[in-house]
Amino acid sequence: QVQLVESGGGSVQTGGSLRLSCPASAFTYSNYCMGWFRRAPGKEREGVAALCSDGSTSYADSAKGRFTISRDNAKNVLNLQMNSLKPEDTAMYYCAAHPAPSPSWMVFVPSNYGMEFWGQGTLVIVSS
């Protein structure tokens, strides 16, 4: 059973940075894409960014220019570097893996669509 365990959440002020991490060794040579999702209080889940095994990536409009998804192959870890954080980025962030056809599919799939593997989430709080 694959377990995804996110790390790196925390509390920062507006304009600060955080790096989220999630183990990726189980999906290094597979047709799975990995991605980050978030759910803010009272809101639906939304895709943030995704990366597939061919290196292709996709970002939500809210993440473009501020967030970077990457895989550290030496450590087999999926990272989400988040810069210029805003209060509206406050949410629980989840790592997921799914045999998606493309990273954009994974980011923009409807919020009620389940991914095959989910982490437990890590909380990000951005204060003004």
C-alpha positions in Angstrom: 0.0 0.0 0.0 1.5 3.3 -1.1 1.4 6.0 1.5 1.9 9.7 0.8 3.0 11.8 3.7 3.2 15.5 3.1 5.6 17.8 5.0 6.6 21.4 5.0 3.4 23.2 5.9 3.4 26.0 8.4 2.5 29.6 9.2 4.0 32.5 7.3 3.3 36.1 6.7 2.2 37.5 3.4 5.0 37.4 0.9 6.7 34.5 2.6 7.7 31.2 1.2 7.2 27.5 2.0 8.3 24.3 0.4 6.0 21.3 0.6 7.4 17.8 0.1 5.9 14.4 -0.6 7.6 11.0 -1.2 7.6 10.0 -4.9 9.7 6.9 -5.1 6.7 4.7 -5.8 5.9 6.6 -9.0 9.2 7.4 -10.5 9.0 5.1 -13.4 5.3 4.7 -13.8 2.6 6.3 -15.8 1.4 8.1 -12.7 1.2 11.9 -12.4 1.7 13.5 -9.1 0.1 16.7 -8.0 -0.8 19.1 -5.2 -4.3 20.1 -4.3 -5.7 22.3 -1.7 -8.9 22.9 0.2 -9.6 26.1 2.0 -12.3 26.3 4.7 -15.7 26.4 3.1 -14.4 25.9 -0.4 -14.1 23.0 -2.8 -10.9 21.2 -3.5 -8.8 22.8 -6.2 -5.8 21.6 -8.1 -2.7 23.6 -7.7 0.0 21.9 -9.8 0.9 18.6 -11.3 3.9 16.8 -12.7 4.0 13.7 -14.8 6.7 11.2 -15.4 7.7 12.8 -18.7 8.5 16.0 -16.8 5.5 17.9 -18.1 3.8 20.2 -15.6 0.7 22.2 -15.2 -0.4 25.0 -12.8 -3.6 26.5 -11.7 -3.8 30.2 -12.7 -3.6 31.1 -9.0 -0.2 29.3 -8.8 1.4 30.4 -12.0 4.5 32.6 -11.5 4.6 31.9 -7.7 4.6 28.2 -7.2 7.0 25.6 -8.7 6.4 21.9 -8.8 9.4 19.7 -9.1 10.8 16.2 -8.4 14.1 15.8 -6.6 15.3 12.6 -8.3 18.2 12.1 -5.8 15.8 12.1 -2.9 12.7 10.7 -4.8 10.6 13.6 -3.4 8.0 15.7 -5.0 8.3 19.4 -4.0 6.1 22.4 -4.3 8.0 25.6 -3.8 5.6 28.4 -2.9 6.8 31.9 -3.0 5.0 35.3 -2.6 2.3 33.6 -0.5 -1.0 35.4 0.0 -3.7 35.0 2.7 -5.9 33.4 0.0 -3.3 30.6 -0.2 -4.3 29.5 3.3 -5.6 25.9 3.0 -4.9 22.3 3.7 -2.5 21.1 1.0 -2.6 17.5 -0.3 -0.2 15.4 -2.3 -1.9 13.0 -4.8 -0.9 10.4 -7.4 -3.1 9.2 -10.2 -2.6 7.6 -13.6 -3.6 10.9 -15.3 -3.4 11.4 -19.0 -1.7 14.8 -18.5 -0.8 17.2 -15.8 -3.4 19.7 -16.9 -6.0 17.0 -16.6 -5.0 16.4 -13.0 -5.0 20.1 -12.1 -8.3 20.9 -13.7 -10.3 17.7 -13.1 -13.6 18.5 -11.3 -13.2 18.7 -7.5 -15.4 15.6 -6.9 -13.1 13.4 -8.9 -11.1 11.1 -6.7 -7.4 10.5 -7.1 -6.0 7.0 -6.6 -3.6 7.9 -3.8 -3.9 10.8 -1.4 -1.8 12.1 1.5 -3.2 13.2 4.8 -2.5 16.9 4.1 -0.3 19.6 5.5 -1.7 22.9 6.7 -0.5 26.2 5.2 -1.5 29.5 6.9 -0.6 32.8 5.5 -1.3 35.8 7.7 -1.6 39.4 6.5 
